[in-house]
Amino acid sequence: MSKDKTIWIELTPTDANALMVMIEADMETTFTYGSIDPINEWEQIDLYAYKLLAYQKYKTWYQENVE
């Protein structure tokens, strides 16, 4: 995505923390307890990739701006 198409949202530290907790819980549930088998679930592998990318982007932003 080009920089001119970036959408910025404003979050309070409390809101940012709540969102981080929800995202981390979803990542833990999906990748620790979800028993993902990429070979059998190849039709949904792009969904997992997008989830990981979103998590990585938000966690980087969170560490730079909130912590």
N, C-alpha and C positions, 0 to 999 in steps of 0.2 A: 504494500500500500504506500502510495506517495505521501510525503509530508503534508502536502496541501489538503489531503483528504482525512487528516487525523482529527478525531473528535476528542475534545478535552472535557472532563467532568470535574467538578469540584466536590471534594469529600472532606468532611471533618475528620480529625484523627480517629474519633470513635466509629464513624461510619466506615472508614478505610480498614480499621481493625476488624470490625464485624464481617466485612466482605472477605478479608484475608482468612479469617477463621472458617467461613463457609467454603471458600475455594480449597483450602488445605484439607478440610474434612472430605470434600468430594474427591480430591486426588487420592487421599489415603484409602477411601472406600473403593474407588475404582481400581487402583493399581496394587493395593495390598491385599484386599479381601475380595476383589472382584473376579479373581481367577480368569483373567483375560488370556485367551489363546489367539494370538494374531492370525494364525493359519486358519482356524475355524471361523473366526470373526472378521475375515478379510473385507467383507462388505462395509464394516463399520470402522475400519482402521483409520480413515481420515478424520472421523469424529474424535478418536483418541488423540490424534496428532494435533487437532485444533484445540482440544482441552489443554494439552501440554503447552502449546504455544501461548495460549491465553494466560495460563498459570505462570509461565516464565516471565512474560511481559509484566503482569501485575505484580509479581513478587519483586522484580527488579525495581519497578516504580515505588513500591511500598518501602523497600529498604532504603532507597535514596531520599524519599520525601517524608516518611512517617517515623521510622525508627530513629 
